[in-house]
Amino acid sequence: MTVRILLDQNIPSQVCGFVREHKPHWEVRHVSDVGLSGATDDRIFRWAQHDGWIVVTFDEDFADARMYPVGSHAGVIRLRVWPTTIENTEAALARLFEAVGDEDMRGSLVIIDQRRIRIRRSARHG
């Protein structure tokens, strides 16, 4: 099953190319590619869930289990790196690519900070 990645509006669109280069078997889009520039988090979330897209974002709201419970979505990758430069974003994603398998991201909340990667899985994913 193809991994589908949707980069939120707070992720530089140039990062799409980086992800495609490192994960050519993934389908990668930026919100601006799918007509969601300026859309609310809820609208982006609903769009992503419709076809099973994992959202990559700096937005802490997507990591809020009260709003987006683990297991209720295709997956969220929350980046907690600062400053939010293209270089830091790509470095965090490179760590993700090395440490986490495709299946481990599905339906999970993955939080990447400067030092570690945490994965919160739904009960149905073990």
N, C-alpha and C positions, 0 to 999 in steps of 0.2 A: 504494500500500500504506500502510495506516494505521500511524503511529508509535504504539507502545504504551510507556508510561512507568510504571514501578513505583518509587515513592518508598520508600526503605528506612526502617526504624523510627527511625533517627537524624535523619531529615528531618522537620521539623514538618508535621503533616497539613494545616495551613492553606496550605501551599505548593501543594497540589493546585489550589486555586482560582486562584492566580496563574498556574500553567502553563495551565490550561484557558482562562483569559481571553486569554492571549497566543498560545496555539496551540489554537484551538477544534477543529481537525481532528485533534488527537491524542487518543488514549484514555489517560487518566491515572488511576492508582489509587495508594493508599497501602497498605502492607502490612497496616495495620489494617482496610482495606476488604475484604481477601480472606482474612481469617482467619489471618494470619501474624504477628500481634503476638507478640513474644518468641521467634520462630523463629530457628534457627541460620542463619548466613550460607549454609551449604550448602543448607539446605532452601529458603530464599528464592531462591537462585540457580537451583536445579532447577525451582522453580515458574515463575520468569521465563522460563527457556529453553523450557519446554513449549509456550508459545504465542508466543514471540518478543518478550518484553518487555525493554526497555532498563532497567537498574537505575540509579537515581540515589542516590548514597550519600556519606556522609562517611567511610565505613569503608575504610581503606587496604588491607585484605585483598582487596577486590574488584579492586584495581589490581595485585595480585601475579600476574605472568604465570606463575609456577610453579603456582599454584592454579587460575587462570582465564586460560588463554592466549588472547591476542587471536585472533579467528577461531573460537574454540570457543563463543562466546556471541553473543546478539543485540545486545549492546552494554552498556557500563558507562560511566557518567558519574560521575567521582570528584571531589567538591568538596573543595578544599583552601583554604578561606577561614576566617579567624578574626577575631573570635569567630563561632561558628556560630549566629548570630541569624537570625530570619526575614528581616530586611532584607538581611543579607549573602548569604543563600542566594538570595533573589530577585534581587539585583543580579548575582550570578554567573550565574544562569540567563538573565537578560536579555542579558548579554554573549554567552552561548552562542547564544541565538535570533538575534542580529544577525550573528554571525560564522560559524556552522556550519550547513550545509544538512542537511535530514533524512537524505538518503542517506549523508552523510559520517559519521553517528553509527552506522549499522547495522553491527554486527559489530566496532566499534572500541572502543578505550579512550580516552575523552576525559577529560583532567585539567584542571580549571579552578582556578587559584590566584589570588592577589590581582592579578597583573600580566598573565598570559597564559593562553592555551588551547593545550594540546598534544593532538594526535590521533595515536594509534598504530593503524594500520590493519592488518588481516590481509593476507597476500600476495594473497589472492583478491579483495580490494577495491581493490588498486592502491596 
